[in-house]
Structures are given as C-alpha cells and as structure tokens.
Amino acid sequence: MGALAVHEESFGELLRSWRQRRRVSQLDLAIEAEVSARHISFLETGRARPSREMVMKLAEELDIPLRHRNRLLVAAGFAPVFREREVQAPEMGVVRQAIDKILGAHNPYPAVVVDAAWNLVAANDAAGTFFGAAVAPELLEKEPVNVLRLTLHPDGMARRLVNLAEVRAHLLHRLRRQAEASGDGRLTELHDELAGYAYPGVELNVAHVPGPGDILLPIRIRHGDMVLSMFTTIATFGSPLDVTVSELAIETLWPADEQTAQAFLTG
C-alpha cells in the first residue's frame, strides 16, 4: 500500500481560511484591496491566480502574521520574502541590544522575552531569581521553558497565586484569542494543556468582580509572610520585517502597591 498523500492547502483555501478567521466578507475584503468581490471569489476558488503584490496586499488587509504570509506566497507560487533569523544571529545584534537594555533597565522587577508560543527567550536577573525560587526545578530544566506553563502549572507559580482562579481565567482567555487570531496550532495545544491542570481545593469558577478602586487585574503572589501584588505590560517591536522579531514579546511585571515595590527594592 502506498504512502498517504499529504494535502497541501492551496492559496485560495488559505485565503478563505484567513478571511473567515478575521470575519471579513468577500465584499469587504474586495473594497479594502480595491478589487472586485468577483476577483476575490475567483482567487478563493482557484479560477484566478494572484500577483505577488496582490498576495502581499491581501495579507496586509487581513493582518496575517509574517510566518503565514510566507505560506501564502509559497502557495501562490512565489518565494517567501520574510526571513526568519535566530535571535543570536549576527544580523540581530540591534534587536539583542534593545532587549538587553529593556531587561536590564527593568531590574529589580521581573521581565522576560517570549516567542510566539510563550517560550522563554531571555530574562533579566530579577525574573531568574523570582521564578527560580518559586517553581519546581524540573519546570526550568525542560527545554523550551514556557512562561505560561511556569505560571499555571500546579508545581509552578500557581501554588503561590492567591487569586489563581482570576489569573488562570484571564490567561486562558488571552491564549485562546491568540490561537484564534494567529492560526498557530502550538497555542491551541498549550491552551488545552493548561486548561487541563487540576488544583485540588481551588474553586476555579469564580468570576472577578472589579472593586471601586481597581484599575488592573493584579497578580497576587504569596512571598513568605507577604502577598506581592503585581501587574504586567507587554511590548512588541514596531514594523517588523523578520518572522522571529515579529513574534517576540517583552513582558514586564510592575508593583501594584508600595509594599510590593519596597519588597523588590530591598531584595
């Protein structure tokens, strides 16, 4: 018996998939791309072939990630245009310098750099100390180290999170939205893994009701006889033209109250 053939999606199938994922009609996409709805229909059914410029324009209008823009180009018969370099590649020197400056400047508060699948790329000294002391060693030994897994694994930060249900619900919701928007199967698998963790004695179906003084959802972490309260911000590189750079995110943790700030400042 011969080997089963692997179906490679055509340009039209990929275009339709992304258009539907973005909840855009053929007419709306046609208007934005300045072509007819009939032409979009012909592209999706394979009755017409796009130019490279049209592939790029449609991908831009649909806000398709660079990795998948390359797939669209290949499916249409063109060479990919967005390179994917390792972070340690010589050409990425300016990117590494920017990352190092941001991470270093954020000490004594934790900061990490993650890739599209939330795998750890870099961390500052504060993050190394903070996570290293709070999670089971085996979670840091298995490569790649995943930041969301460190946070929600029962042997990770989860065992010290005072408001675990709220943080878990927020992170899973964000991860599910990212998986839907990016079309990245790794994120779907990660979501399913994290959603399957069990926390005996913890009520997970508790919705967060903001109080009158709430501004952000804090992460409340037991630290000795204290409870640290922190919030996060996420930064990305503007106008990236490299796949790796487009998928990097810098997440910084900030103290949400003076007690937490002083705890980090005094070590």
C-alpha positions as CSV (number, residue, x, y, z in Angstrom):
1,M,0.0,0.0,0.0
2,G,1.4,3.4,-1.0
3,A,2.0,6.2,1.5
4,L,-0.9,8.5,2.1
5,A,-0.6,11.8,0.3
6,V,-0.4,14.9,2.5
7,H,-2.8,17.6,1.4
8,E,-1.2,21.0,0.9
9,E,-3.7,23.8,1.2
10,S,-3.9,26.0,-2.0
11,F,-3.7,29.7,-2.0
12,G,-7.4,30.0,-2.3
13,E,-8.1,27.7,0.7
14,L,-5.6,29.6,2.8
15,L,-7.1,33.0,1.8
16,R,-10.6,31.8,2.6
17,S,-9.5,30.4,5.9
18,W,-7.9,33.7,7.0
19,R,-10.8,35.8,5.7
20,Q,-13.2,33.8,7.7
21,R,-11.0,33.8,10.8
22,R,-11.0,37.6,10.6
23,R,-14.8,37.6,10.0
24,V,-14.4,39.6,6.8
25,S,-16.8,39.1,3.8
26,Q,-15.5,38.8,0.3
27,L,-17.1,42.2,-0.5
28,D,-15.4,43.9,2.5
29,L,-12.0,42.5,1.6
30,A,-12.5,43.5,-2.0
31,I,-13.3,47.1,-1.1
32,E,-10.2,47.3,1.1
33,A,-8.0,45.7,-1.5
34,E,-9.5,47.8,-4.3
35,V,-10.6,44.9,-6.4
36,S,-14.0,43.3,-7.2
37,A,-15.7,40.8,-5.0
38,R,-15.8,38.6,-8.0
39,H,-12.0,38.6,-8.2
40,I,-11.7,37.6,-4.5
41,S,-14.2,34.8,-5.2
42,F,-12.1,33.7,-8.2
43,L,-8.9,33.7,-6.1
44,E,-10.5,31.6,-3.4
45,T,-11.9,29.0,-5.9
46,G,-8.6,28.9,-7.9
47,R,-10.2,30.4,-11.1
48,A,-7.7,33.3,-10.9
49,R,-4.1,33.5,-9.8
50,P,-2.8,36.4,-7.8
51,S,0.2,38.5,-8.4
52,R,2.8,38.7,-5.7
53,E,1.7,42.3,-5.0
54,M,-1.9,41.1,-4.6
55,V,-0.8,38.4,-2.1
56,M,1.0,41.0,-0.1
57,K,-1.9,43.4,-0.2
58,L,-4.5,40.9,0.9
59,A,-2.2,39.6,3.7
60,E,-1.8,43.2,4.9
61,E,-5.5,43.9,4.9
62,L,-6.2,40.7,6.8
63,D,-3.4,41.3,9.3
64,I,-1.9,37.9,8.7
65,P,1.3,37.1,10.7
66,L,4.5,37.2,8.7
67,R,5.1,33.4,9.1
68,H,1.8,32.8,7.4
69,R,2.3,35.5,4.8
70,N,5.3,33.4,3.6
71,R,3.0,30.3,3.4
72,L,0.5,32.3,1.3
73,L,3.3,33.4,-1.1
74,V,4.6,29.8,-1.5
75,A,1.1,28.5,-2.1
76,A,0.6,31.2,-4.8
77,G,3.9,30.1,-6.5
78,F,6.2,32.8,-5.1
79,A,9.3,32.6,-2.9
80,P,8.8,33.7,0.7
81,V,10.0,37.3,1.4
82,F,10.2,37.4,5.2
83,R,13.3,35.9,6.6
84,E,13.4,34.0,10.0
85,R,16.7,34.5,11.8
86,E,17.8,33.1,15.2
87,V,17.9,35.7,17.9
88,Q,21.6,35.1,18.3
89,A,22.3,35.6,14.6
90,P,24.8,38.4,13.8
91,E,22.2,40.4,11.9
92,M,20.0,40.5,15.1
93,G,22.6,42.5,17.0
94,V,20.5,45.6,17.3
95,V,17.5,43.6,18.4
96,R,19.5,41.9,21.1
97,Q,20.9,45.3,22.3
98,A,17.3,46.7,22.6
99,I,16.2,43.6,24.5
100,D,19.2,43.7,26.9
101,K,18.6,47.4,27.6
102,I,15.0,46.9,28.3
103,L,15.5,43.9,30.5
104,G,18.4,45.4,32.4
105,A,16.6,48.7,33.0
106,H,13.6,46.9,34.5
107,N,15.6,45.4,37.4
108,P,14.8,44.9,40.2
109,Y,11.4,44.0,38.8
110,P,11.0,40.8,36.7
111,A,10.9,41.0,32.9
112,V,11.0,38.3,30.2
113,V,11.1,38.0,26.5
114,V,9.0,35.2,24.9
115,D,8.4,33.9,21.4
116,A,5.0,33.3,19.7
117,A,4.4,30.1,21.8
118,W,5.3,31.8,25.1
119,N,8.6,30.0,25.2
120,L,11.3,31.9,27.2
121,V,13.9,33.7,25.0
122,A,15.5,35.9,27.6
123,A,15.0,37.2,31.1
124,N,16.5,39.7,33.5
125,D,18.2,38.9,36.8
126,A,15.1,39.7,38.8
127,A,13.0,37.2,36.8
128,G,15.6,34.5,37.2
129,T,15.6,34.9,40.9
130,F,11.9,35.4,41.2
131,F,10.8,32.3,39.1
132,G,13.7,30.2,40.2
133,A,12.7,30.4,43.8
134,A,9.0,29.9,43.2
135,V,8.7,26.9,40.8
136,A,9.8,23.3,40.8
137,P,13.3,22.9,39.3
138,E,12.1,20.4,36.7
139,L,9.9,23.1,35.1
140,L,13.1,25.1,34.4
141,E,15.1,22.2,33.2
142,K,12.9,21.0,30.3
143,E,13.5,23.0,27.1
144,P,11.9,25.1,25.9
145,V,10.9,26.8,29.2
146,N,7.4,28.0,28.7
147,V,6.3,31.1,30.7
148,L,2.6,30.3,30.8
149,R,3.4,26.8,31.9
150,L,5.6,28.2,34.7
151,T,2.7,30.4,35.8
152,L,-0.2,27.9,35.7
153,H,1.5,24.5,36.4
154,P,0.4,23.1,39.8
155,D,4.1,22.9,40.7
156,G,4.8,26.4,39.3
157,M,3.7,29.9,40.3
158,A,0.1,28.6,40.6
159,R,0.7,27.1,44.1
160,R,1.6,30.6,45.3
161,L,-1.1,32.6,43.5
162,V,-3.6,34.0,45.9
163,N,-6.1,34.8,43.1
164,L,-5.3,31.8,40.9
165,A,-8.9,31.4,39.5
166,E,-8.9,35.0,38.2
167,V,-5.3,34.9,36.8
168,R,-6.0,31.5,35.2
169,A,-9.2,32.6,33.5
170,H,-7.5,35.8,32.2
171,L,-4.5,33.9,30.8
172,L,-6.6,31.1,29.2
173,H,-8.9,33.6,27.6
174,R,-6.0,35.6,26.2
175,L,-4.3,32.4,25.0
176,R,-7.4,31.2,23.2
177,R,-7.8,34.6,21.5
178,Q,-4.2,34.5,20.4
179,A,-4.6,31.0,19.0
180,E,-7.7,32.0,17.0
181,A,-6.1,35.2,15.7
182,S,-2.7,33.7,14.8
183,G,-3.7,30.2,13.5
184,D,-0.9,28.8,15.5
185,G,-1.6,25.2,16.5
186,R,1.0,25.3,19.2
187,L,-1.1,27.8,21.1
188,T,-4.2,25.6,20.9
189,E,-2.2,22.7,22.2
190,L,-0.8,24.9,25.0
191,H,-4.2,26.2,25.9
192,D,-5.6,22.7,26.1
193,E,-2.7,21.6,28.3
194,L,-3.0,24.5,30.7
195,A,-6.8,24.2,30.9
196,G,-6.5,20.6,31.9
197,Y,-4.4,21.3,35.1
198,A,-6.1,20.3,38.3
199,Y,-5.8,22.3,41.5
200,P,-7.4,20.3,44.4
201,G,-9.3,22.5,46.8
202,V,-9.3,25.5,44.5
203,E,-12.6,26.9,43.1
204,L,-11.9,27.8,39.5
205,N,-15.4,29.1,38.5
206,V,-15.1,32.4,40.3
207,A,-15.5,35.5,38.2
208,H,-13.6,38.6,39.1
209,V,-15.8,41.5,40.1
210,P,-13.8,44.7,39.9
211,G,-13.8,46.8,43.1
212,P,-14.3,50.6,43.0
213,G,-10.5,51.2,43.3
214,D,-9.4,48.5,40.7
215,I,-7.6,49.7,37.7
216,L,-5.9,46.5,36.5
217,L,-6.3,42.8,37.4
218,P,-3.4,42.2,39.7
219,I,-1.3,39.0,40.1
220,R,-1.3,38.3,43.9
221,I,1.6,36.1,44.9
222,R,2.5,34.7,48.3
223,H,6.0,35.6,49.3
224,G,7.0,34.5,52.8
225,D,4.6,36.2,55.1
226,M,3.7,38.8,52.5
227,V,1.4,39.0,49.4
228,L,3.0,40.7,46.5
229,S,0.7,42.5,44.1
230,M,1.8,43.0,40.5
231,F,0.5,43.8,37.0
232,T,2.1,43.2,33.6
233,T,2.7,45.1,30.4
234,I,3.6,43.6,27.0
235,A,5.7,45.4,24.4
236,T,6.4,44.3,20.8
237,F,8.7,45.6,18.1
238,G,7.1,48.0,15.7
239,S,7.0,47.3,11.9
240,P,9.0,44.1,12.0
241,L,10.1,42.5,8.7
242,D,11.6,39.4,10.2
243,V,9.5,36.5,11.3
244,T,11.3,36.0,14.6
245,V,11.2,39.7,15.5
246,S,7.5,39.9,14.7
247,E,6.8,37.1,17.2
248,L,8.9,38.4,20.1
249,A,7.1,40.0,23.1
250,I,8.6,41.6,26.1
251,E,6.5,41.2,29.3
252,T,7.4,43.3,32.3
253,L,6.0,42.9,35.8
254,W,5.4,46.0,37.9
255,P,4.5,46.5,41.5
256,A,0.8,47.3,42.1
257,D,1.4,48.8,45.5
258,E,4.1,50.4,47.6
259,Q,4.6,47.3,49.8
260,T,5.4,45.2,46.7
261,A,7.7,47.9,45.4
262,Q,9.7,48.0,48.6
263,A,9.9,44.2,48.8
264,F,11.7,44.2,45.4
265,L,13.9,47.2,46.1
266,T,15.1,45.8,49.4
267,G,15.7,42.3,48.0
